[in-house]
Amino acid sequence: MNGWPGPGDHSAFLAPEPAERWLQVRPPTEPRSAGPSPQREGDRETRFSGQELHALQARVDGDRDELTALGIDVVSTGLAHDCMEIEFCAADPDRSLRLLTERYGPALRAVWLAESRTAEVPKAFGSWFADGTQLTVFYGLSHATERPGRVELLELAEAVIVTVIVTRIMVGPVLAVGGYRRAHTTVEIEVPLGDRPVLDAAGSPARPRWPRDQDGQDQPR
C-alpha cells in the first residue's frame, strides 16, 4: 500500500509519552522454594561434593525437555554452597515443587518464580491507516522482550477501540538488545471508518491517522 511509513518514520510506530501503562499487568508473585537453603561456608558441614552437585546440574539440564512436558519451565540452574538451585515457572507450584524434590533429592533447592515467564499485555500503538473496511495499526515490538500477538477490536457508532496485545517476557533472562522492530496488523471493520476516531485501549487517547502532512496534521481521508 502506497504511503505506508518507512524505516525512519518512528512516530508512526511509537506512541507518544506517557505510554505503556500496562507494564505491570499482573500482581507480583512471591518466589516459593523447597529444599535446602544455601549456606555460607562454615555454617554447616558440607553434605554434597562439588562433583555431585555438578552432576546433578547436568542431569537437570539434560531433563529440560521432559520437565517442560510435565509443565515445568526451567528458567535457570546454578550451584550454591551445598546445593544445586533451579528456578522455574509452572502453573501448579505445589505439584511442581513436590515433583522436583522427589525426583532429584535433597541436594536440590527448587525455586518457583511465577506461573509463566511470559504474559499477554496490551501494547500502545503509534498510528493507523484506513482503506474501506480495512483498518491497519502500526506499532513497535521490543527486540529483546516482545513477540507478535493479536489485535482485538470494539467497533462503536462513535469510535473504534483497538487493543494490540503482544507476548512479553516477564520472568527470566533476556537478550541485551535495544531498539524495536516495526510491526503492523490489519483488521476488518464492519463499515468504513468515516470520521470516527481510532482509540488505543492501552493508552486511552485517539491515535493519529497515517500519513500526516508536513505540518503534522492528519491528511484528508
C-alpha positions in Angstrom: 0.0 0.0 0.0 1.5 3.4 -1.0 2.2 5.9 1.7 2.9 3.4 4.5 5.6 4.6 7.0 9.2 3.9 6.1 12.1 2.9 8.3 12.7 6.4 9.5 9.1 7.2 10.4 9.4 6.3 14.1 6.4 8.3 15.2 4.1 6.0 13.1 5.0 3.0 15.3 5.8 4.5 18.8 3.0 6.1 20.9 3.8 9.4 22.5 4.6 9.6 26.2 3.1 8.6 28.5 2.5 5.1 27.2 2.9 1.5 28.4 0.8 2.0 31.5 0.3 -1.8 31.4 3.8 -2.9 32.1 2.8 -4.4 35.4 -0.3 -6.4 34.2 -0.4 -8.9 37.0 0.4 -8.7 40.7 4.0 -9.7 41.6 4.3 -13.2 42.9 6.5 -14.2 45.9 9.0 -16.8 45.0 8.4 -20.2 46.7 11.0 -22.7 47.3 11.6 -26.3 48.5 14.8 -28.0 49.5 17.9 -26.8 51.4 18.7 -23.1 51.7 22.1 -22.2 50.5 24.5 -21.7 53.4 27.7 -19.7 53.8 31.0 -21.6 54.1 31.5 -22.7 57.7 27.8 -22.5 58.7 27.5 -26.3 58.5 29.3 -29.3 57.4 29.2 -29.9 53.6 26.9 -32.8 52.7 27.5 -32.9 48.9 30.7 -32.6 47.0 31.2 -30.3 44.1 31.3 -33.3 41.7 27.9 -34.5 42.9 26.4 -31.0 42.5 27.8 -30.6 39.0 26.5 -34.0 38.1 23.0 -33.1 39.4 23.0 -29.8 37.5 24.0 -31.7 34.3 21.1 -34.1 34.9 18.6 -31.4 35.4 19.8 -29.5 32.3 19.5 -32.7 30.3 15.9 -33.2 31.6 14.7 -29.8 30.4 12.5 -31.2 27.6 11.0 -33.8 29.8 10.3 -31.2 32.6 8.7 -28.9 30.0 6.4 -31.8 29.1 5.5 -32.1 32.8 4.6 -28.4 32.9 7.8 -27.1 34.5 9.6 -24.4 32.5 13.2 -24.3 33.8 14.4 -20.7 33.8 17.9 -21.2 35.2 20.1 -23.6 37.1 23.2 -22.9 39.2 25.3 -24.1 42.1 25.3 -22.7 45.6 27.1 -23.9 48.7 26.0 -27.4 49.4 23.0 -27.5 47.0 22.1 -27.1 43.3 19.5 -24.4 42.6 16.8 -24.4 39.9 14.5 -21.5 39.2 11.3 -22.4 37.2 7.9 -21.3 36.2 4.8 -23.6 36.4 1.0 -23.2 36.6 0.9 -25.5 39.7 3.7 -24.6 42.1 2.9 -27.1 44.8 2.8 -30.1 42.5 5.9 -28.9 40.7 8.0 -28.3 43.9 7.0 -31.7 45.2 7.8 -33.4 41.9 11.3 -31.8 41.7 12.3 -32.6 45.2 11.1 -36.2 44.9 12.9 -36.6 41.5 16.2 -35.0 42.3 16.6 -35.5 46.1 17.9 -33.4 49.0 20.8 -31.7 47.0 18.3 -29.7 45.0 16.8 -26.3 46.0 13.8 -25.6 43.7 12.5 -22.0 43.5 9.2 -21.3 41.8 9.1 -17.8 40.2 5.7 -17.4 38.5 3.0 -19.3 36.5 4.7 -18.4 33.2 7.8 -16.5 32.1 5.6 -14.7 29.5 2.3 -12.8 29.7 0.0 -11.3 27.1 -0.1 -7.5 27.6 -1.7 -4.5 25.8 0.7 -2.6 23.7 0.3 1.1 22.8 0.3 1.7 19.0 1.6 4.8 17.2 -0.8 5.3 14.3 -3.3 3.7 11.9 -4.4 3.7 8.3 -8.0 3.0 7.0 -8.9 1.8 3.5 -12.5 1.0 3.1 -13.4 -1.6 5.8 -9.7 -2.5 6.4 -8.0 -0.8 9.4 -4.3 -1.2 9.8 -2.5 -0.2 13.1 1.3 0.3 13.3 3.2 -0.5 16.5 6.8 -1.3 17.7 8.0 -4.6 19.3 10.9 -4.7 21.6 13.7 -6.8 20.0 14.5 -8.3 23.4 11.2 -8.9 25.2 8.2 -8.9 22.9 6.7 -11.2 20.3 3.7 -10.5 18.0 0.3 -11.3 19.4 -3.1 -10.3 18.2 -5.5 -7.3 17.8 -8.9 -7.0 19.4 -11.5 -4.6 18.1 -14.5 -2.9 19.5 -16.5 -1.1 16.9 -18.9 1.6 18.1 -21.1 4.1 16.2 -19.0 7.0 17.6 -15.5 5.4 17.6 -13.4 2.3 17.0 -11.4 1.0 20.0 -8.3 -1.1 19.2 -6.3 -3.3 21.6 -3.0 -4.5 20.4 -1.9 -7.5 22.5 1.7 -8.8 22.5 3.5 -11.6 24.3 6.1 -10.1 26.7 8.8 -11.9 28.6 8.2 -11.1 32.3 10.5 -13.5 34.1 14.0 -14.8 33.4 17.0 -13.6 31.4 16.5 -11.7 28.1 19.0 -10.7 25.3 20.6 -7.4 25.8 19.3 -6.0 22.5 17.9 -2.5 22.4 15.5 -0.8 20.0 12.4 -2.1 18.4 11.2 -3.7 15.2 8.3 -2.4 13.1 5.0 -4.3 13.1 1.5 -3.8 11.8 -1.8 -5.7 11.8 -4.8 -5.3 9.6 -8.3 -6.0 10.8 -11.7 -5.8 9.2 -14.3 -3.4 10.4 -18.0 -3.7 9.7 -18.4 -0.4 8.0 -16.0 2.2 6.6 -14.3 4.2 9.3 -15.6 7.6 8.1 -14.9 10.4 10.7 -14.8 8.1 13.7 -11.7 8.3 15.9 -9.5 5.3 16.5 -8.9 4.9 20.2 -6.0 3.0 21.8 -7.2 0.8 24.7 -3.6 0.6 26.0 -3.2 4.3 26.2 -6.7 5.8 26.0 -6.3 8.7 23.6 -7.2 8.8 20.0 -4.2 7.8 17.8 -3.4 9.8 14.6 -4.0 8.6 11.1 -1.0 7.9 8.9 0.3 9.6 6.8 0.4 13.1 8.2 1.1 16.3 6.2 4.2 18.4 6.7 2.5 20.4 9.4 1.9 17.3 11.5 -1.8 17.2 10.8 -3.7 14.1 9.6 -4.0 14.1 5.8 -7.6 14.1 4.5 -9.3 10.7 4.3 
